[in-house]
Amino acid sequence: MNPHTVLLFGPLRDKFDSSELTIEMPENSSIEDLLNHLGVDTDYVKTAMDGEIMPISTQLKVGSEIALLPPVSGG
């Protein structure tokens, strides 16, 4: 199991009552696996790994930082 830092924004921050989580995931896990583990709809968020927008199929790197970016709305 490898630890990953997950940064949460917008409604996800409220859902998890935190702006940052540390999640242990098995080796060879993808961002999609992480989203499924957290119960986050894969169609709902954009994801960034270590500051770069990445598709959810991207393999997690040991100790990576994953940002979950929900859609932004305004008026």
Residue pairs with C-beta under 8 A, 6 or more apart in sequence:
1 24
1 25
1 26
1 27
2 24
2 25
2 26
2 27
2 29
2 60
2 62
2 63
3 22
3 23
3 24
3 63
4 22
4 23
4 24
4 25
4 34
4 60
4 63
4 64
4 65
4 66
5 20
5 21
5 22
5 63
5 64
5 65
5 66
6 20
6 21
6 22
6 23
6 34
6 38
6 65
6 66
6 67
6 68
7 19
7 20
7 65
7 66
7 67
7 68
8 15
8 16
8 18
8 19
8 20
8 21
8 68
9 19
9 67
9 68
9 69
9 70
10 69
10 70
10 72
11 70
12 40
12 45
12 68
12 70
13 19
16 38
21 38
23 34
23 37
23 38
25 33
25 34
25 37
25 60
26 33
28 59
29 59
29 60
30 56
30 57
30 58
30 59
30 60
31 47
31 49
31 54
31 55
31 56
31 57
31 58
31 60
31 66
32 42
32 56
32 57
33 60
34 60
34 66
35 41
35 42
35 45
35 47
35 56
35 68
36 42
40 68
42 56
44 70
44 71
45 68
45 69
45 70
45 71
46 53
46 69
47 53
47 54
47 55
47 56
47 58
47 66
47 67
47 68
47 69
48 54
48 66
48 67
48 69
49 58
49 60
49 61
49 64
49 65
49 66
49 67
50 61
50 64
50 65
51 65
51 67
60 66
